[in-house]
Amino acid sequence: MELAKRFPNSKMVVIEKENELAHHQTGHNSGVIHSGIYYKPGSLKAQFARKGNKAMVHFCEEHGIPYEICGKVIVAAEEKELPIMEELYERGLQNGLDVKKIGPEELKEIEPHVKGIGAIRVPSCGIVDYRGVSAAFARLIQERGGDIRLGVRVENIVENMDHVTIETNRGTIQTRFLINCAGLHSDRMAKMAGMKTGMKIVPFRGEYYELVPEKRYLVNHLIYPVPNPDFPFLGVHFTRMMNGEVHAGPNAVLPLNVKDIRKKI
């Protein structure tokens, strides 16, 4: 979308092997507009999360995409979690976020059904439907002359001095530049193009429970635990979705095609 905006006279083709956009990760993530509180101050992740938060809200407002800045609370349930919570609070301040420490009483006011001895309130977190965001991206690309082709699977990539040839199940495309945005298949695309990255993607997926509709009132914000430093995940949390659902999770499991994953490793 940004390239189409910056180079209005360019000819652009976006190819997607599925028959719809956002069929994989983009359409199956938590839908959270994150704040960047967890990232190391000054890091690119912290900078991009903070800028991306503001940019996403602006984009949604500009193009009429529903979103909600519902805020998040990171809750300490035990005394031993308080030092980690304090460190996370300081990290939020260093990242330039409007964060606030709250006690059990204030936590009970905003989340009556949450039991904790302390929490961090992060007002800038929100939720959005990223399928809707992707549809807006696609519309803007097409309005600027871009071509989006669905059901087109890359089968081979040949790079020459002045162009790249992309062989697909629906013909051959020649281009001066190829941008690999293949998500969990990006390592395979790179390998197909002869790139030796030294990296492999081993995908995990999360599984969630969903609150029954009559219990959705139990959750007002995004509710997260203080992260456990022994694990690389944020812990089981409650996530509100734009369609009204509330998800509880995730765990983290390898995809079902384990044999294929092992071959990749």
N, C-alpha and C positions, 0 to 999 in steps of 0.2 A: 504494500500500500504506500509506504513512504517512498520507495523507488519510483513508483508511478507518479507520485506528486513531484518529486525532485527532477525527474527526467521525462517531461510530458511528451516528448517526441520519440521516446523509445518504444520498441515493440516488445511486449511482455507476454509470456505464456506461463501459467501456473498449472502444473499437472498433479493430479491426485488419483491414486489407485482405487480408492473407494468410490462408491456412487453418490456420496454426500460428503459435505465438508464437516470437519470437527467430529469425525466418526470414532476417533481413538482418544488419546489423552486429553485433548482440548475440550472434548465434550463429556468427559468422564472424571474431571477433577472436582475438587471440593467447592469450586466457585468462589473462593475467598479472595478478597482484595487485601493483600497482606501489608503490614506496616514496616517490616524489616527489623523488628526489635531483637531478633535472635542473632543477627549477624554481627561480626566483628566491626567495631566502629572504624570508619575510614575505608573499609573494604568496598570493592565494586558491588558485591551483593547488597550491602547496606545502602549504598548510594542508589543502585538501580531499583531496589524495592521501594525506597522513599519517593523517588521521582516517578516510578511506575504507578504507585498508588495515586498520586495527584493526576498523572496523565490519563489513567483509566477513568477516573471520576469525570475529568473534563471531556473525554471522548464520549462517555455515556450521556452526559448532559447535552453535548453538541448534536448527537445523533438520535436522541430519544430512546436510549436503551435503558430499561428498568434496572435500578441498582438500589442498594440500601447501605448506608454507613451505620451499621448496628452496633459497632464497637466490640471489643473483646475483653474478657477477664482471664487472667492467668492465675490460678488458684493454688495456694499452698494448703495442703490438708494436714501436714504434720510439722512439728518443730524443726526437724532436720532439713526441711525444705526451705526454711526461711533464709539461710545464707545464699542459697542459689537464687531465690527470688530477689533478694537485695542486689545481687550481682547483675541479674537480668534488668532490674529497674535502672541501675546505673548505666548499663549498656544502652538502654532506651534513651536516656537523657543525652548520652554522648552521640547518639545517632540523630539528635535533634527532634525527637518525637515528644508529643504532648502526652506523657504518661503520668499516672498518679498511683501512689500506694494507698490502699484502702484496708480498713480493718474488718472484722467479722460483722459489725453492725451495719456499716455502709454496704458491704457485700450482700447482706441479707435484704437490704432495701431494694437493690437493683436486680438481685437474683434470689428471690425468696426461697427457692428450693435447693440452693447450693450451700453446702456446709464446708466452711474453711476457716483457718485461723488468720488468714491474710490473703491479699490478692493485688495484682497490678491491673489497673484499668487502662486499656489502650483504645481511645475513642476513634482513631483514624481507620481501624479495620472495618471492612465491609464485605458485601456479597454481591455477585452479579452472575448472570447466565452467560458463560463464555461461548456457548453456541450462538447466542444472539450477537455477541461481539464479533465472532468470526463471520457471521452473515453480513454484518456492516462492513467489515474489511473487504469481503468479496464484492459487495455492491460498489464500493468506492473504487476498487481496482477496475471493475468493468466500466464504470462511468468515465474513467480516465483512459479507456482504450485497451485495457488488459483483457486477455483471454483466459478463462478458467475452464479446464477440461477435466471432467470427472471420468472415472473408470479407465484411466490411463496408467498402466503399470510399467515402470522402468525395467527393462530386461538387460540392457548393456549400455555402458558409457565409454566413448572413445574420445580422448582429448588430443587435439592437433595443435599446431603452432598458432593458428588464427581463429579456431572455432572448436566447439565441442559438439559431438554427435551423440544424441540420446536415442537409443533404440527402444521402442515401446511395443506393447501388444496392439497398438493402433497406429503404427507407422513410425517414421523417423523424424526427429526434430533436430535442426542445426541452430546453434546459438553462439554468440561471442562469449557469453558468461553463463555459468550454471551455479545457482545457489542451492545448496543442499539443506532443506528444511524437513527432513524425513523423520524427525522425532526418534523413536526407539529403533528405527531402521537406518538412522544416519550413518552408523558405522559400516553397515552393509553397503550403502550407497558409496561411501568413501572407498571401500575396498574394491567395489565394482569399477570405480574410476582409476584404480591403480594407486590410490593413496595409502601409504603405510603409516597409520596414526599411532600404532602401538597400544591402542585402546579398544576395548570391547564393551558393549552395553549389555548388562545382565539385568533384565527388567524384573521389578517386583510389582505386585498389585496389592491394593488394599481392599479389605472386605469390611462392610459396615452393617450394623443393625439400623433399623429405622423406627422412630417412635410412631406409635399408632396416632392417627389424627387427633383423637380426644386428649392426648397427653402432650401435644406440641406446646401448650401454654407453659410448660415447665421450664422452657429455655427462652430467655430474652436476648442474650448476647451470644457471641461465639464463646464457648467455655472450654478452656484448656487447662491441663495440669501444669505445675512447674516441671520442666523437662528433667528426666533422669539422665545424668551425665554418663551413665554406663551404657546407654543405648543411643543410636544415631537418629532416633525419631522423636517427634514432639509429644508422644504419648496419646492415649485414647482421649478424644475430645468430642464435644457436641457441636455440630455445625448446622446452622440454619441455612436453608436453600431458598432461592427466589420463588420456587413453586409452593412454598409453605412447609415442605418436608423438613424434618430434623434428623440428621444422621449421627450415629454414635460409633466411633471407631477411629482409626482403622487398626487392623493387624497388618502384617506385611508377609506376603507369601510369593514364592516363585510362580510364574505362569504355569499352566497345566502341561505345556509341551516341554517337560523337563529334559527329555532326551535331546531335543534340539538345542536347549540352553547349554547342556553339557558339551555338546559338539562345538558350540561357539567358544566356550571357555578353553 
